Amino acid sequence: MSEPRTYPSGPVELPLTADPEPTPVPGCAGCAELANARDRARVVGDMTTVSDCNVFLRRHPEGH
């Protein structure tokens, strides 16, 4: 049996992984509109809408 620790362990460092933004499917009007909405939101600093559009774009291909 191992000895119990009597001191705190160091912090766990997790890697930062930022997924690239999804790209619209060529020829899809729905994808194009989501990408345009994302671009408009980014211009005005609405990062919540940018994130929402990214989520919708990632899920949208399920309907193609």
N, C-alpha and C positions, 0 to 999 in steps of 0.2 A: 504494500500500500504506500502511496506517495505522501509526502509530508504536506500538510495544508499550507497555503500561502498566508503569510502574516504581513504582507505589504501589498499595496495596490499595484496592479499591472499598468503598463503604459497605455496610451490611447491607441485605439484601432484607427488606422488611416485607410480610408476607402478611396479608390480611384474615381476621379471625376470623368464620367462618360456622358458627353452630350451627343445625343442622336442628331444627325443632320435633319433639317426640315424636309418633310415629304414634298415631292414634286407632283404637280398635276398630271393626270394621264392625258396624253395628246388626243385632241378631238372630243373630249368629254366636257360638256357645258357646265356640269355640276362642279367638276374639279376646277375649271377655270374661274368660276364665280367664287369658290372658296379661296382660291389663291389671290384673287383680286381683293376680296374682303380682308384677307390677312395683310396684304400690302397697304391698304388704306388704314387699317388699324395701327400698323407699325408707324406710319407717318405721324399720327396724332399721339403716339405713345401709349396706346391701349394694348398692353402686353397680355392682358387676360383674354381679349378677343383673338390675339395672335395665337395664343396657346390653344384656345378652343378650335380655331380653324385648323391648326395642325392635327388635333385629335380627329376632327371630322374628315380631314384628308386621308389620314391613316386608315380610318374605318371605311371610307367610301369605296375603295376598290372591291369590297365584298359584294357590292351591288352591281359590279360590271359584268 
